[in-house]
C-alpha cells in the first residue's frame, strides 16, 4: 500500500467510528426516553384509579394491586411500580432506576407538588423548592428514594 494512503485510511476509520458512537448514543437516549414515557404514563393512569379507590375507601390502608383499584383487565402494571393507600390518599411509586422520571411527571401534570422523589418521608420535587415541599409527607411504607405520584 502506498504510504500516502495510510493517513487517508486512518481518517476514514476515525469518521466511521464517530458515526457509530453517535448512533449508539442516540439509540440509548431514545430508548431511555421511551422508558420514561411508558413508566410515567403508566404511573399517571394507575394514579387515577388509585385516587378514586382511596376516595371511595377512606378506611383502607395498605398496598393495592391494579385489579383491586379497578383498573381494566388489559392494564399491565410495570415492574417496580406499586401503590400504597392510606387515609383516603394514594401514593403510586416507582423503585426502579429510570433517570428523568420526576421531571417528566411534572412536565406532563404541570404540578410540582404532586410528584417527585421520596426523601426520608418528604416529597422532593425538581419543580419546587425544598421549603415549598417540606410539609408534603409521604408514608413510611413508600420506600425512600422512590419516584412518587401523590395527592
N, CA, C and O atoms as a DFTB+ gen file, in Angstrom:
604 C
 N C O
     1  1       0.859      -1.169       0.000
     2  2       0.000       0.000       0.000
     3  2       0.904       1.229       0.000
     4  3       1.845       1.313       0.789
     5  1       0.618       2.175      -0.879
     6  2       1.412       3.395      -0.907
     7  2       1.267       4.148       0.412
     8  3       0.201       4.133       1.028
     9  1       2.326       4.795       0.835
    10  2       2.360       5.489       2.120
    11  2       1.349       6.625       2.219
    12  3       0.837       6.893       3.306
    13  1       1.051       7.297       1.113
    14  2       0.115       8.426       1.182
    15  2      -1.327       7.963       1.493
    16  3      -2.148       8.774       1.922
    17  1      -1.639       6.684       1.285
    18  2      -2.982       6.167       1.570
    19  2      -3.198       5.864       3.059
    20  3      -4.340       5.817       3.518
    21  1      -2.123       5.661       3.806
    22  2      -2.252       5.313       5.229
    23  2      -2.984       6.413       6.000
    24  3      -3.921       6.088       6.729
    25  1      -2.614       7.711       5.885
    26  2      -3.365       8.741       6.610
    27  2      -4.824       8.828       6.156
    28  3      -5.714       9.069       6.972
    29  1      -5.068       8.637       4.872
    30  2      -6.425       8.686       4.357
    31  2      -7.275       7.559       4.946
    32  3      -8.421       7.789       5.332
    33  1      -6.736       6.368       5.016
    34  2      -7.450       5.229       5.604
    35  2      -7.699       5.488       7.087
    36  3      -8.781       5.188       7.591
    37  1      -6.716       6.038       7.788
    38  2      -6.876       6.340       9.217
    39  2      -7.985       7.367       9.440
    40  3      -8.778       7.217      10.369
    41  1      -8.053       8.392       8.618
    42  2      -9.101       9.414       8.745
    43  2     -10.474       8.799       8.492
    44  3     -11.420       9.076       9.228
    45  1     -10.591       7.963       7.453
    46  2     -11.867       7.312       7.161
    47  2     -12.310       6.399       8.304
    48  3     -13.491       6.360       8.648
    49  1     -11.370       5.671       8.888
    50  2     -11.712       4.798      10.021
    51  2     -12.179       5.637      11.215
    52  3     -13.119       5.249      11.908
    53  1     -11.540       6.768      11.460
    54  2     -11.914       7.650      12.563
    55  2     -13.350       8.158      12.377
    56  3     -14.142       8.119      13.318
    57  1     -13.689       8.630      11.185
    58  2     -15.043       9.127      10.929
    59  2     -16.097       8.013      11.042
    60  3     -17.204       8.245      11.526
    61  1     -15.745       6.826      10.597
    62  2     -16.684       5.707      10.729
    63  2     -16.927       5.393      12.198
    64  3     -18.063       5.126      12.591
    65  1     -15.897       5.420      13.001
    66  2     -16.031       5.182      14.436
    67  2     -16.911       6.250      15.075
    68  3     -17.761       5.929      15.905
    69  1     -16.722       7.510      14.704
    70  2     -17.519       8.596      15.279
    71  2     -18.996       8.447      14.917
    72  3     -19.862       8.707      15.752
    73  1     -19.290       8.039      13.703
    74  2     -20.676       7.846      13.285
    75  2     -21.300       6.713      14.095
    76  3     -22.447       6.830      14.524
    77  1     -20.573       5.623      14.311
    78  2     -21.136       4.503      15.060
    79  2     -21.328       4.878      16.527
    80  3     -22.304       4.434      17.131
    81  1     -20.446       5.672      17.124
    82  2     -20.612       6.120      18.507
    83  2     -21.835       7.016      18.620
    84  3     -22.618       6.868      19.558
    85  1     -22.016       7.946      17.681
    86  2     -23.203       8.804      17.695
    87  2     -24.476       7.988      17.578
    88  3     -25.461       8.275      18.258
    89  1     -24.468       6.982      16.731
    90  2     -25.650       6.151      16.541
    91  2     -25.992       5.399      17.815
    92  3     -27.162       5.332      18.191
    93  1     -24.998       4.833      18.489
    94  2     -25.233       4.121      19.737
    95  2     -25.759       5.078      20.793
    96  3     -26.717       4.745      21.491
    97  1     -25.163       6.257      20.932
    98  2     -25.617       7.232      21.915
    99  2     -27.041       7.678      21.632
   100  3     -27.850       7.762      22.555
   101  1     -27.366       7.965      20.381
   102  2     -28.723       8.379      20.028
   103  2     -29.728       7.279      20.327
   104  3     -30.820       7.551      20.827
   105  1     -29.369       6.048      20.025
   106  2     -30.256       4.921      20.299
   107  2     -30.474       4.713      21.781
   108  3     -31.591       4.416      22.206
   109  1     -29.431       4.864      22.575
   110  2     -29.538       4.723      24.021
   111  2     -30.417       5.815      24.600
   112  3     -31.258       5.553      25.460
   113  1     -30.226       7.025      24.134
   114  2     -31.038       8.153      24.611
   115  2     -32.500       7.953      24.235
   116  3     -33.387       8.187      25.055
   117  1     -32.755       7.529      23.019
   118  2     -34.130       7.308      22.576
   119  2     -34.797       6.208      23.395
   120  3     -35.961       6.343      23.772
   121  1     -34.082       5.126      23.674
   122  2     -34.649       4.029      24.467
   123  2     -34.938       4.492      25.886
   124  3     -35.970       4.130      26.452
   125  1     -34.049       5.284      26.470
   126  2     -34.273       5.796      27.824
   127  2     -35.494       6.708      27.859
   128  3     -36.262       6.668      28.820
   129  1     -35.686       7.527      26.830
   130  2     -36.840       8.419      26.785
   131  2     -38.131       7.624      26.666
   132  3     -39.143       7.997      27.259
   133  1     -38.110       6.541      25.913
   134  2     -39.298       5.683      25.798
   135  2     -39.621       5.089      27.163
   136  3     -40.790       5.045      27.548
   137  1     -38.609       4.628      27.908
   138  2     -38.830       4.082      29.247
   139  2     -39.478       5.117      30.151
   140  3     -40.437       4.803      30.857
   141  1     -38.975       6.339      30.142
   142  2     -39.543       7.404      30.973
   143  2     -40.996       7.644      30.591
   144  3     -41.849       7.758      31.471
   145  1     -41.293       7.723      29.313
   146  2     -42.668       7.964      28.853
   147  2     -43.604       6.835      29.263
   148  3     -44.689       7.089      29.787
   149  1     -43.195       5.593      29.031
   150  2     -44.057       4.445      29.329
   151  2     -44.305       4.339      30.828
   152  3     -45.448       4.186      31.258
   153  1     -43.260       4.417      31.613
   154  2     -43.419       4.302      33.068
   155  2     -44.213       5.483      33.605
   156  3     -45.116       5.302      34.421
   157  1     -43.886       6.687      33.157
   158  2     -44.589       7.880      33.627
   159  2     -46.071       7.840      33.297
   160  3     -46.901       8.121      34.162
   161  1     -46.419       7.496      32.061
   162  2     -47.832       7.422      31.676
   163  2     -48.554       6.306      32.430
   164  3     -49.714       6.465      32.808
   165  1     -47.879       5.188      32.650
   166  2     -48.481       4.096      33.411
   167  2     -48.734       4.517      34.856
   168  3     -49.776       4.190      35.424
   169  1     -47.785       5.240      35.453
   170  2     -47.965       5.721      36.824
   171  2     -49.142       6.686      36.913
   172  3     -49.937       6.617      37.850
   173  1     -49.250       7.578      35.945
   174  2     -50.345       8.555      35.964
   175  2     -51.698       7.874      35.760
   176  3     -52.680       8.248      36.401
   177  1     -51.757       6.886      34.879
   178  2     -53.001       6.151      34.671
   179  2     -53.383       5.402      35.946
   180  3     -54.540       5.436      36.367
   181  1     -52.416       4.732      36.555
   182  2     -52.686       3.989      37.783
   183  2     -53.080       4.927      38.916
   184  3     -53.912       4.579      39.754
   185  1     -52.483       6.119      38.942
   186  2     -52.828       7.082      39.987
   187  2     -54.286       7.518      39.885
   188  3     -54.922       7.776      40.907
   189  1     -54.821       7.605      38.683
   190  2     -56.231       7.950      38.510
   191  2     -57.116       6.924      39.213
   192  3     -58.039       7.294      39.938
   193  1     -56.839       5.643      39.003
   194  2     -57.616       4.589      39.653
   195  2     -57.346       4.563      41.160
   196  3     -58.265       4.355      41.953
   197  1     -56.111       4.771      41.547
   198  2     -55.762       4.741      42.970
   199  2     -56.420       5.885      43.732
   200  3     -56.903       5.686      44.846
   201  1     -56.446       7.067      43.153
   202  2     -57.066       8.221      43.816
   203  2     -58.565       7.999      43.993
   204  3     -59.124       8.328      45.039
   205  1     -59.211       7.446      42.978
   206  2     -60.641       7.157      43.071
   207  2     -60.898       6.093      44.136
   208  3     -61.822       6.225      44.938
   209  1     -60.087       5.049      44.145
   210  2     -60.225       3.984      45.136
   211  2     -60.024       4.538      46.544
   212  3     -60.806       4.233      47.444
   213  1     -58.992       5.343      46.740
   214  2     -58.700       5.907      48.064
   215  2     -59.846       6.802      48.534
   216  3     -60.225       6.770      49.705
   217  1     -60.389       7.592      47.626
   218  2     -61.502       8.483      47.969
   219  2     -62.748       7.692      48.391
   220  3     -63.439       8.060      49.341
   221  1     -63.018       6.603      47.667
   222  2     -64.197       5.785      47.949
   223  2     -64.005       4.793      49.092
   224  3     -64.976       4.224      49.590
   225  1     -62.758       4.584      49.508
   226  2     -62.442       3.636      50.580
   227  2     -61.498       4.287      51.591
   228  3     -60.363       3.833      51.736
   229  1     -61.933       5.338      52.295
   230  2     -61.025       6.086      53.175
   231  2     -60.471       5.273      54.341
   232  3     -59.462       5.656      54.932
   233  1     -61.111       4.164      54.679
   234  2     -60.616       3.333      55.771
   235  2     -59.573       2.313      55.345
   236  3     -58.971       1.654      56.193
   237  1     -59.350       2.176      54.041
   238  2     -58.387       1.204      53.534
   239  2     -56.968       1.689      53.807
   240  3     -56.659       2.868      53.634
   241  1     -56.120       0.776      54.232
   242  2     -54.712       1.111      54.448
   243  2     -53.865      -0.077      54.024
   244  3     -54.013      -1.176      54.559
   245  1     -52.983       0.141      53.070
   246  2     -52.095      -0.919      52.606
   247  2     -51.807      -0.810      51.129
   248  3     -52.229       0.132      50.459
   249  1     -51.072      -1.800      50.630
   250  2     -50.758      -1.819      49.203
   251  2     -51.994      -2.285      48.439
   252  3     -52.864      -2.955      48.995
   253  1     -52.059      -1.931      47.190
   254  2     -53.207      -2.307      46.362
   255  2     -52.729      -2.619      44.954
   256  3     -51.905      -1.901      44.388
   257  1     -53.257      -3.697      44.400
   258  2     -52.920      -4.059      43.022
   259  2     -53.795      -3.262      42.064
   260  3     -54.781      -2.644      42.467
   261  1     -53.424      -3.287      40.814
   262  2     -54.214      -2.593      39.787
   263  2     -55.628      -3.159      39.735
   264  3     -56.585      -2.408      39.547
   265  1     -55.774      -4.464      39.899
   266  2     -57.101      -5.082      39.887
   267  2     -57.932      -4.602      41.078
   268  3     -59.120      -4.320      40.925
   269  1     -57.327      -4.507      42.247
   270  2     -58.029      -4.011      43.439
   271  2     -58.508      -2.583      43.224
   272  3     -59.586      -2.211      43.687
   273  1     -57.719      -1.788      42.529
   274  2     -58.058      -0.390      42.294
   275  2     -59.141      -0.211      41.239
   276  3     -59.688       0.882      41.091
   277  1     -59.453      -1.270      40.509
   278  2     -60.475      -1.183      39.472
   279  2     -59.931      -0.849      38.100
   280  3     -60.688      -0.453      37.214
   281  1     -58.630      -1.001      37.908
   282  2     -58.041      -0.763      36.583
   283  2     -58.553      -1.833      35.620
   284  3     -58.849      -2.950      36.045
   285  1     -58.660      -1.512      34.343
   286  2     -59.155      -2.501      33.378
   287  2     -58.230      -3.721      33.300
   288  3     -57.040      -3.636      33.602
   289  1     -58.796      -4.841      32.894
   290  2     -58.037      -6.095      32.823
   291  2     -56.852      -5.998      31.867
   292  3     -55.855      -6.695      32.056
   293  1     -56.942      -5.149      30.844
   294  2     -55.853      -5.035      29.872
   295  2     -54.678      -4.212      30.393
   296  3     -53.599      -4.233      29.800
   297  1     -54.876      -3.481      31.503
   298  2     -53.788      -2.661      32.056
   299  2     -52.710      -3.569      32.635
   300  3     -53.005      -4.453      33.439
   301  1     -51.479      -3.355      32.233
   302  2     -50.339      -4.122      32.741
   303  2     -49.487      -3.181      33.594
   304  3     -48.902      -2.218      33.098
   305  1     -49.438      -3.482      34.864
   306  2     -48.675      -2.647      35.790
   307  2     -47.182      -2.905      35.577
   308  3     -46.739      -4.051      35.653
   309  1     -46.398      -1.844      35.310
   310  2     -44.966      -2.033      35.073
   311  2     -44.247      -2.570      36.312
   312  3     -44.673      -2.347      37.445
   313  1     -43.162      -3.271      36.068
   314  2     -42.312      -3.715      37.166
   315  2     -41.834      -2.497      37.943
   316  3     -41.621      -1.427      37.374
   317  1     -41.675      -2.667      39.202
   318  2     -41.178      -1.630      40.114
   319  2     -42.189      -0.515      40.385
   320  3     -41.853       0.452      41.068
   321  1     -43.413      -0.621      39.872
   322  2     -44.453       0.360      40.181
   323  2     -45.416      -0.283      41.178
   324  3     -45.928      -1.379      40.949
   325  1     -45.653       0.419      42.289
   326  2     -46.549      -0.082      43.334
   327  2     -47.451       1.037      43.811
   328  3     -47.236       2.208      43.499
   329  1     -48.475       0.653      44.580
   330  2     -49.435       1.618      45.104
   331  2     -49.596       1.377      46.596
   332  3     -49.729       0.240      47.047
   333  1     -49.582       2.466      47.351
   334  2     -49.904       2.413      48.775
   335  2     -51.048       3.382      49.008
   336  3     -51.011       4.521      48.545
   337  1     -52.071       2.922      49.734
   338  2     -53.253       3.727      50.024
   339  2     -53.392       3.828      51.533
   340  3     -53.250       2.840      52.253
   341  1     -53.674       5.044      52.002
   342  2     -53.881       5.243      53.438
   343  2     -54.643       6.544      53.675
   344  3     -54.340       7.575      53.075
   345  1     -55.631       6.479      54.557
   346  2     -56.355       7.686      54.953
   347  2     -57.030       8.426      53.823
   348  3     -57.137       9.651      53.864
   349  1     -57.486       7.710      52.821
   350  2     -58.154       8.357      51.705
   351  2     -57.212       8.964      50.685
   352  3     -57.646       9.689      49.790
   353  1     -55.916       8.672      50.814
   354  2     -54.912       9.190      49.871
   355  2     -54.163       8.022      49.238
   356  3     -53.996       6.964      49.845
   357  1     -53.716       8.242      48.004
   358  2     -52.975       7.190      47.303
   359  2     -51.594       7.688      46.904
   360  3     -51.391       8.864      46.603
   361  1     -50.668       6.765      46.914
   362  2     -49.281       7.044      46.553
   363  2     -48.835       5.981      45.558
   364  3     -48.682       4.815      45.920
   365  1     -48.628       6.375      44.315
   366  2     -48.121       5.471      43.287
   367  2     -46.625       5.739      43.216
   368  3     -46.202       6.880      43.030
   369  1     -45.827       4.689      43.363
   370  2     -44.383       4.913      43.416
   371  2     -43.615       3.911      42.568
   372  3     -44.054       2.788      42.318
   373  1     -42.451       4.371      42.139
   374  2     -41.568       3.602      41.258
   375  2     -40.222       3.451      41.938
   376  3     -39.609       4.440      42.341
   377  1     -39.755       2.202      42.069
   378  2     -38.485       1.945      42.748
   379  2     -37.367       1.550      41.793
   380  3     -36.293       1.149      42.242
   381  1     -37.593       1.654      40.494
   382  2     -36.577       1.311      39.500
   383  2     -35.560       2.421      39.330
   384  3     -35.443       3.314      40.170
   385  1     -34.827       2.352      38.230
   386  2     -33.715       3.292      38.032
   387  2     -33.774       4.022      36.694
   388  3     -32.781       4.070      35.969
   389  1     -34.919       4.584      36.369
   390  2     -35.033       5.369      35.132
   391  2     -34.764       6.834      35.456
   392  3     -35.422       7.414      36.320
   393  1     -33.811       7.424      34.772
   394  2     -33.447       8.821      35.003
   395  2     -34.456       9.760      34.351
   396  3     -34.941       9.489      33.253
   397  1     -34.773      10.865      35.026
   398  2     -35.618      11.895      34.444
   399  2     -37.105      11.713      34.686
   400  3     -37.905      12.513      34.201
   401  1     -37.494      10.683      35.425
   402  2     -38.918      10.415      35.633
   403  2     -39.618      11.524      36.427
   404  3     -40.712      11.925      36.029
   405  1     -39.059      12.040      37.518
   406  2     -39.758      13.116      38.231
   407  2     -40.003      14.348      37.353
   408  3     -41.091      14.923      37.378
   409  1     -39.018      14.741      36.597
   410  2     -39.178      15.884      35.698
   411  2     -40.226      15.634      34.633
   412  3     -40.990      16.533      34.284
   413  1     -40.264      14.413      34.115
   414  2     -41.269      14.068      33.109
   415  2     -42.667      14.173      33.704
   416  3     -43.561      14.754      33.088
   417  1     -42.863      13.618      34.893
   418  2     -44.184      13.652      35.536
   419  2     -44.645      15.088      35.758
   420  3     -45.811      15.413      35.534
   421  1     -43.739      15.933      36.193
   422  2     -44.093      17.336      36.434
   423  2     -44.417      18.039      35.117
   424  3     -45.345      18.846      35.056
   425  1     -43.658      17.736      34.067
   426  2     -43.924      18.388      32.779
   427  2     -45.283      17.980      32.222
   428  3     -45.943      18.781      31.559
   429  1     -45.707      16.755      32.482
   430  2     -46.999      16.287      31.982
   431  2     -48.148      16.834      32.829
   432  3     -49.159      17.285      32.291
   433  1     -47.993      16.794      34.149
   434  2     -49.086      17.202      35.037
   435  2     -49.101      18.694      35.335
   436  3     -50.127      19.238      35.742
   437  1     -47.979      19.349      35.135
   438  2     -47.832      20.775      35.487
   439  2     -48.087      21.002      36.978
   440  3     -48.566      22.065      37.374
   441  1     -47.764      19.996      37.807
   442  2     -47.987      20.064      39.251
   443  2     -46.712      19.676      40.002
   444  3     -46.469      18.489      40.222
   445  1     -45.899      20.651      40.396
   446  2     -44.658      20.319      41.093
   447  2     -44.886      19.809      42.516
   448  3     -43.942      19.355      43.162
   449  1     -46.115      19.877      43.012
   450  2     -46.406      19.423      44.371
   451  2     -47.092      18.058      44.384
   452  3     -47.444      17.561      45.454
   453  1     -47.285      17.451      43.234
   454  2     -47.955      16.165      43.151
   455  2     -47.059      15.016      42.755
   456  3     -47.497      13.866      42.751
   457  1     -45.812      15.300      42.423
   458  2     -44.887      14.219      42.078
   459  2     -43.457      14.676      42.326
   460  3     -43.145      15.867      42.311
   461  1     -42.609      13.696      42.552
   462  2     -41.198      13.964      42.840
   463  2     -40.569      12.713      43.420
   464  3     -40.957      11.595      43.081
   465  1     -39.604      12.907      44.289
   466  2     -38.875      11.798      44.903
   467  2     -39.083      11.803      46.406
   468  3     -39.075      12.859      47.038
   469  1     -39.269      10.621      46.975
   470  2     -39.413      10.472      48.421
   471  2     -38.023      10.561      49.052
   472  3     -37.188       9.675      48.870
   473  1     -37.794      11.622      49.782
   474  2     -36.533      11.774      50.514
   475  2     -36.853      11.804      52.003
   476  3     -37.244      12.830      52.560
   477  1     -36.672      10.641      52.628
   478  2     -36.902      10.489      54.064
   479  2     -38.307      10.908      54.467
   480  3     -38.491      11.575      55.485
   481  1     -39.294      10.523      53.675
   482  2     -40.683      10.777      54.023
   483  2     -41.220      12.135      53.628
   484  3     -42.315      12.514      54.044
   485  1     -40.466      12.872      52.832
   486  2     -40.906      14.191      52.362
   487  2     -40.717      14.238      50.845
   488  3     -39.732      13.722      50.316
   489  1     -41.671      14.862      50.156
   490  2     -41.573      14.984      48.706
   491  2     -40.492      15.986      48.324
   492  3     -40.499      17.123      48.796
   493  1     -39.576      15.571      47.480
   494  2     -38.581      16.464      46.886
   495  2     -38.926      16.574      45.409
   496  3     -38.900      15.581      44.682
   497  1     -39.246      17.768      44.977
   498  2     -39.697      17.975      43.609
   499  2     -38.701      18.829      42.838
   500  3     -38.236      19.847      43.351
   501  1     -38.363      18.427      41.602
   502  2     -37.478      19.260      40.805
   503  2     -38.147      20.568      40.368
   504  3     -37.482      21.464      39.847
   505  1     -39.462      20.675      40.583
   506  2     -40.187      21.876      40.173
   507  2     -40.525      22.820      41.300
   508  3     -41.168      23.846      41.074
   509  1     -40.100      22.493      42.531
   510  2     -40.417      23.338      43.687
   511  2     -39.252      23.304      44.672
   512  3     -38.470      22.355      44.700
   513  1     -39.156      24.349      45.469
   514  2     -38.071      24.420      46.450
   515  2     -38.317      23.432      47.585
   516  3     -39.443      22.980      47.795
   517  1     -37.263      23.105      48.307
   518  2     -37.376      22.204      49.454
   519  2     -38.303      22.788      50.508
   520  3     -39.057      22.056      51.149
   521  1     -38.252      24.096      50.691
   522  2     -39.122      24.741      51.674
   523  2     -40.591      24.614      51.267
   524  3     -41.461      24.466      52.126
   525  1     -40.869      24.672      49.972
   526  2     -42.245      24.592      49.489
   527  2     -42.833      23.195      49.628
   528  3     -44.050      23.051      49.739
   529  1     -41.989      22.157      49.624
   530  2     -42.493      20.786      49.721
   531  2     -42.250      20.168      51.098
   532  3     -42.547      18.992      51.303
   533  1     -41.722      20.933      52.030
   534  2     -41.374      20.403      53.352
   535  2     -42.578      19.820      54.082
   536  3     -42.413      18.898      54.881
   537  1     -43.764      20.318      53.838
   538  2     -44.961      19.821      54.504
   539  2     -45.662      18.693      53.769
   540  3     -46.715      18.237      54.215
   541  1     -45.113      18.232      52.663
   542  2     -45.740      17.176      51.873
   543  2     -45.184      15.817      52.298
   544  3     -44.229      15.303      51.715
   545  1     -45.808      15.253      53.327
   546  2     -45.333      13.997      53.920
   547  2     -45.737      12.797      53.080
   548  3     -46.799      12.771      52.457
   549  1     -44.865      11.816      53.083
   550  2     -45.086      10.549      52.389
   551  2     -44.995       9.445      53.448
   552  3     -44.053       9.438      54.241
   553  1     -45.951       8.517      53.476
   554  2     -45.922       7.454      54.488
   555  2     -44.637       6.627      54.422
   556  3     -44.030       6.476      53.361
   557  1     -44.247       6.106      55.555
   558  2     -43.028       5.298      55.645
   559  2     -43.081       4.012      54.840
   560  3     -42.037       3.419      54.567
   561  1     -44.259       3.568      54.456
   562  2     -44.383       2.352      53.658
   563  2     -43.903       2.549      52.224
   564  3     -43.628       1.576      51.521
   565  1     -43.804       3.793      51.791
   566  2     -43.260       4.092      50.464
   567  2     -41.741       4.156      50.617
   568  3     -41.238       4.957      51.405
   569  1     -41.008       3.331      49.881
   570  2     -39.553       3.277      50.051
   571  2     -38.856       4.616      49.776
   572  3     -39.183       5.328      48.827
   573  1     -37.903       4.923      50.625
   574  2     -37.094       6.128      50.451
   575  2     -36.385       6.077      49.091
   576  3     -35.854       5.036      48.703
   577  1     -36.380       7.182      48.384
   578  2     -35.744       7.264      47.075
   579  2     -36.664       6.943      45.913
   580  3     -36.268       7.088      44.757
   581  1     -37.880       6.510      46.195
   582  2     -38.849       6.202      45.139
   583  2     -39.314       7.472      44.452
   584  3     -39.346       8.544      45.056
   585  1     -39.672       7.341      43.187
   586  2     -40.366       8.417      42.479
   587  2     -41.840       8.227      42.801
   588  3     -42.374       7.127      42.665
   589  1     -42.502       9.313      43.232
   590  2     -43.865       9.213      43.764
   591  2     -44.812      10.161      43.030
   592  3     -44.468      11.302      42.723
   593  1     -46.026       9.647      42.755
   594  2     -47.150      10.480      42.335
   595  2     -48.129      10.405      43.491
   596  3     -48.542       9.317      43.893
   597  1     -48.502      11.566      44.030
   598  2     -49.323      11.586      45.241
   599  2     -50.387      12.665      45.156
   600  3     -50.409      13.458      44.214
   601  1     -51.286      12.690      46.166
   602  2     -52.354      13.707      46.122
   603  2     -51.822      15.121      46.187
   604  3     -52.599      16.075      46.159
